[in-house]
């Protein structure tokens, strides 16, 4: 996805909870830019993961350069698409 990378890894334990982590490197920008990106990623995760997240898996969102320039609704659509793709991959 253009604004972020989504990594999903099943934990393999019996807990059906959804784990979430966020990473934004210094390549993205200064501290203000990185913190804004993390806030946007947290808001995306709060909105999408309860319905579309993969139970029993850890999800990591990695912010990319230019992610703050993308409209929030578009990022949400990208996250939904990425979650569906990850679910298909894990089902195989």
PLY file of the C-alpha trace (Angstrom):
ply
format ascii 1.0
element vertex 92
property float x
property float y
property float z
element edge 91
property int vertex1
property int vertex2
end_header
0.00 0.00 0.00
1.29 3.51 -0.71
0.92 4.93 2.82
1.91 1.95 4.94
2.98 -1.68 5.01
0.85 -4.23 6.84
2.46 -7.32 8.34
0.26 -10.05 9.83
1.59 -13.06 11.72
-0.55 -15.71 13.44
0.59 -16.22 17.02
-0.26 -19.91 17.17
-1.62 -19.74 20.70
-5.23 -20.20 21.75
-5.86 -16.51 22.38
-8.27 -15.06 19.80
-7.25 -11.47 20.56
-5.87 -9.16 17.92
-2.39 -7.73 18.54
-1.34 -4.42 17.00
1.94 -2.57 16.64
3.06 0.61 14.89
6.42 1.62 13.46
7.45 4.80 11.69
11.15 5.22 10.95
13.18 8.42 10.80
13.17 8.12 7.01
9.55 9.30 7.09
10.46 12.67 8.60
11.07 14.55 11.80
9.43 13.73 15.15
6.32 15.80 14.43
5.76 14.02 11.11
6.37 10.58 12.59
4.02 11.21 15.51
1.29 12.44 13.16
1.70 9.30 11.08
1.46 7.11 14.19
-1.72 8.90 15.30
-3.26 8.30 11.87
-2.26 4.63 11.93
-3.74 4.20 15.43
-7.03 5.76 14.30
-7.12 3.47 11.24
-6.48 0.42 13.39
-9.18 1.41 15.90
-11.70 1.72 13.08
-10.83 -1.33 10.97
-9.31 -4.07 13.12
-12.30 -4.97 15.32
-14.33 -5.96 12.21
-11.67 -6.93 9.66
-8.69 -7.96 11.78
-7.52 -11.56 11.85
-8.28 -13.18 15.19
-5.30 -14.75 16.94
-2.77 -12.77 14.91
-0.42 -9.85 15.45
-0.75 -6.92 13.04
2.06 -4.41 12.47
1.52 -1.18 10.53
4.71 0.39 9.20
4.36 4.00 8.04
5.82 4.96 4.68
7.08 8.24 3.29
4.13 10.29 2.01
1.57 8.52 4.17
0.55 11.79 5.81
-0.27 13.29 2.40
-2.89 10.64 1.60
-6.53 11.37 2.49
-7.58 9.50 5.65
-10.57 7.81 3.98
-8.31 6.53 1.22
-5.91 5.10 3.82
-8.88 3.34 5.40
-9.78 1.77 2.07
-6.17 0.68 1.62
-6.15 -0.92 5.08
-9.37 -2.83 4.37
-7.89 -4.09 1.12
-4.64 -5.11 2.83
-6.51 -6.95 5.60
-8.58 -8.89 3.05
-5.42 -9.81 1.16
-3.69 -10.95 4.34
-6.72 -13.05 5.34
-6.70 -14.75 1.92
-2.96 -15.46 2.19
-3.29 -16.94 5.67
-6.24 -19.10 4.61
-4.11 -20.91 2.01
0 1
1 2
2 3
3 4
4 5
5 6
6 7
7 8
8 9
9 10
10 11
11 12
12 13
13 14
14 15
15 16
16 17
17 18
18 19
19 20
20 21
21 22
22 23
23 24
24 25
25 26
26 27
27 28
28 29
29 30
30 31
31 32
32 33
33 34
34 35
35 36
36 37
37 38
38 39
39 40
40 41
41 42
42 43
43 44
44 45
45 46
46 47
47 48
48 49
49 50
50 51
51 52
52 53
53 54
54 55
55 56
56 57
57 58
58 59
59 60
60 61
61 62
62 63
63 64
64 65
65 66
66 67
67 68
68 69
69 70
70 71
71 72
72 73
73 74
74 75
75 76
76 77
77 78
78 79
79 80
80 81
81 82
82 83
83 84
84 85
85 86
86 87
87 88
88 89
89 90
90 91
